[in-house]
Structures are given as C-alpha cells and as structure tokens.
C-alpha cells in the first residue's frame, strides 16, 4: 500500500486549507500526545479540527489498521479520503496551525518541513514509549 505522501504529495504551507473537517486520531494513553492534540484544537487556530482518542476507539483503530495506518506507529490525521500518518500527520497539522500557545509555536517551527519532521518524529515516539511504559500501558493498544 502506498504511503499517504505518495498518494497526496508533500504538505505545503502555501496551500489554502481545505474546508473539509480534519480528524486527528491520537493516543489518549500518552500524556504528551493528549496535550499536543488538545493544544492543537484549543490554541492551534484550526477551526475544523476534531479529536479522537484512538486508544479508546477500537472500531476506528481496526478501520485504520485495514488502511495500513497503525496508531502504535504514530498519530493519524484524516481529511476526507486523505490520510497522513506519524511524522507526516504532525508536519501537516503544524503547517495548518496559527498557534497562540508558545510551545505550539516552537513545534510548528521544528516540524515545518517533511525532512525535519521525519528526523524529529522518532524523538516524539520515544517520549510516547516512555510515557506509556511509566503508566503501565502497552505501546500498541491492540496487543496488550
């Protein structure tokens, strides 16, 4: 299955945001993921963003896995038939943000391009892995 970027090309800040709603599927068991998701919604300036705790929604996780998008491998951003996963999801979301939150402004700058996002995203996954381990939660909600 081709990656979302292969299907839809890289994200570009100059593109006018699509009015179609965005759905961010994040791991609600991870405090970092939850904070980023909530901050994106409240302070990120993206009016059409909806959040879903993927850890709590088994049916959605199954549907996403069937599309080759595993929550255990990173956040998922959906818009219509388009999907971004992991580093691509964070980079695309950051490209759409106009944050008022100082931490989000830093993240927007850090994840402002596909190559930088791909290099930095493993650090976010590492923080997630540590946070889940400290909470006694499995990395993959489908494989306890």
C-alpha positions, 0 to 999 in steps of 0.5 A: 500500500502506498504511503499517504505522501505518495498518494497526496504529495508533500504538505505545503504551507502555501496551500489554502486549507481545505474546508473539509473537517480534519480528524486527528486520531491520537493516543489518549494513553500518552500524556504528551500526545493528549496535550499536543492534540488538545493544544492543537484544537484549543490554541492551534487556530484550526477551526475544523479540527476534531479529536479522537482518542484512538486508544479508546476507539477500537472500531476506528483503530481496526478501520485504520489498521485495514488502511495500513495506518497503525496508531502504535506507529504514530498519530493519524490525521484524516481529511476526507479520503486523505490520510497522513500518518506519524511524522507526516500527520504532525508536519501537516497539522503544524503547517495548518496551525496559527498557534497562540500557545508558545510551545505550539509555536516552537513545534510548528517551527521544528516540524515545518518541513517533511525532512525535519519532521521525519528526523524529529518524529522518532524523538516524539515516539520515544517520549510516547514509549516512555510515557506509556511504559511509566503508566503501565500501558502497552505501546500498541493498544491492540496487543496488550 
